[in-house]
Amino acid sequence: MPRADRKHLLACCEPVHLVLAQVLAEPGQATRHVYFPTEGFVSLIAQLDRQHGLEVGMAGDEGMLGVHLALGVVQEPLKVLVQGAGLAWRMTAPAFRAEWTRSDALRRRLHRYVSVLLAQRASAAACLRFHEISPRLARWLLMSQDRAHADQFPLTQEFLAAMLGVRRVGITGAAGALQRRGLIRYHRGALTVVDRPGLLAAACSCYAADTRVYQQTLAARR
């Protein structure tokens, strides 16, 4: 965004710390805030019922939470769960709507971001249907590493199973295979990416496709 628009936007924000496993939103709730993560990142979860949900996206410093307000939707469509602790800028929903109306640059950027999200959600649906657990797991770990900006981050097999929509035994087998190949190391709730190029080779094609969509649609200066 142009410097003046960015400065005006940030003046309406306050810094907050995202806490691991914190729930920022539940489906159907009125949206009170939008978030622009700068360090932390979150999982966006389609909640089927109280026991079952499936991750359909992530957001870190490449994106934001609450973009549905730009489409005139005032209720949360998804559950938002903090996956990586860290700092974020928080803005009230009324302040965001005012900025959306005021700034042409913000509208242009968020139109592109919505396009990226739609493409990624479509990719996630196809990935779930056609790709096996191990390549999907590799893709998910790469996405997490991108947003964590670190080789190591906290993770449990129960959480992975829930996010990928599979049984824990499937995650145990897939993670074990990646570990035996020397691509990752898992110990006491902490996962370390040891060989990123190897993990890239092991991931399904969806990771590269999502990255390409982001670069072509949002990252390019236009």
N, C-alpha and C positions, 0 to 999 in steps of 0.2 A: 504494500500500500504506500501511497505517497506519504512523505514525512509528516505533513500537517494532519492528514486523516489518521495516521497511526497515533500521533501524539494525542489527538482529541479522543480517540477510542480508549487509549490506556488511562487517560485522566478519569474515565468513568469506571475504571476497574479497581479492585482491591486484591492484594496478594493473599492467597490461601495455601495451606499445605494439605495435599491429598494423602490420606492415610490408607495403608494397605488394607484391602478387604472392605473399605468404606463403601456404602451404598449411596450414590449421589442422586439417584432417581428411581422411581418405580413406575411401571406402565399405568397410565390413567391419571397420575398426579398432575396437578397444575404446575407448569414450569415456572419456577421462581428465579432461577439464575441460568446463565450460560457460562461456560468455562473455556479458557484457552490454556491448555497445559503447556508448561515450559520445561518441566522435568518429568513429572509423573505421567502415567498413561492409564487408560481405562478399557474395560471390555464392554461392548454393547451387546446385550443379551435379549433375544426374543424369548419371553417367558410364556410357556404354554399353560402351566398351572403352578401351584406353589412348590411342587417338587421337581418340575422339569423345565429346563431352559437350554438354549443353544446360542453360543456366541455367533453373531453375524457380522461383527466388525470390531475394530479397535480405533482409538483416537489418542494421539500423543501430541508432540509439538508440531506435527504436520497438519493438525486440524483443530476441531473445536467440538464442544458438546452444546446441544441446544439449537442447532441450525434449523430445526423444524419451525422455530418461531418466525424465520424469514419466509416461510410458506404459509403463514397465518394459522398454524396449528399451535394451540396453547397448552395441550396436554402431552405428557411424556409418552412416546411410542414404545420405548424399550427400557429395560432395566440397565442401569449404569453402575458398574462395579469397578472400584479402583484395583487395578492389577499391579501397578508400580507406583510406589509412594514418591512424592515430590511436589514441587511448587506449581501453581497455576494462577492465572489471573481470573477473577470472578466478577461477573457483571450482572446487575439485576435485569430481569426480563423487560421492564419498561424502558430502562436506559438503552438496552440493546435495540429495541424496536425504534427508539428515537434515532439512534446512530444509523440504523438500516435505512430510515427515511431520509436522513441528512446526507449520507455519503454515497455518491455514485461508485467510488472505488471499492467500498465494502460490498456493495450489491454485486458488482462484477465478480469479485473474488469468491463470494459465497455461492453465486450461481455455478461457478466452475466446481466448487467443492461439492455441491449437491450432485453434480454430474459424476464426479469421482465416486461418491458414496453409492450411487445407483449402480455403477459399473462393478464396484467391489461386492455389493450385495448379490448381484447376479452371479458373479464369479464364485462367491461362497456357496451359493445353492448348488451350482453345477459341481463344485469340488466335493461337497458332501455326498452327492449322488454317485459320482463316477470314480473318485480317487480313493486309494487304499489308505489305511491309517498311518502307516509310516511316512509316506510323502506329505500327507496333510500335517502330521506332527512337525516335520522338518520345516514346512512353510510357516506354521504357527510360531515356532521358536525363532525363526528369522524375523518375523514381524515384531515379536516381543523384544528381541535384541535391538532392532532398529529404533524402537521407542524408548528403551531403557538406556541407550547409549553406553552400554556396558556389556562385558562378556558374561557376567554372572548376575542372576536375579533370583529372588525367592519363588519357589514353585512346588506344588504338591501334585502327586499323581491323581488324587481325587479331583482337584481343580481342573487339571488337564482333561480328564475324562468327561467332566461336565461341560467344559467349553467346546470339546470336539464332538460331543454327543455319542460317545461310545462307552462300553463297559471298562472298568479299571483294568481288567486283565488284558484288554487290547492295548491300553497305554503302556502297561508294564512290558509287554512283548516288544512293542515298537520302540520304546525308549531304550530297552535293553539292547536291541539290535543296533541302534545308533551309537550307544556307548561302546559296544564291542568293536565297532568300526573306528573308534577313536574320534568321533565327531563331537560328542558331548560328554560331560561328566556330571553325575547326579549324586549328591550326598547330603543327607539330613535336611531335606527341604530346600536346598540350593542347587540350581542348575547352572553349569558353566558351558558355554560354547567354546570348544577347544579348536575346532577346525571349521571356520566359516565357509571357505571355498568348498569343502567336502559336504557341508550341510546344504549349500546352494545346489550342488549336484544331486543331492538326495531328495530335495523338495520337488513337489509337483510343479507343473508349469504355471499354476495360478499365481505364485509369488512374483515371477518375472512379469506376468501380464498385468498384475495390479500395480507394480512399480512403474511399468511403461505408461499405463493410463494416467497415473499421478504426474509423472514427468511431462507428458504431452499436454495434459489438460490444466494443471494447476501450477506446477513449478516454473513453467516457461513464462518469461516476461512478455506481456502483450499489452 
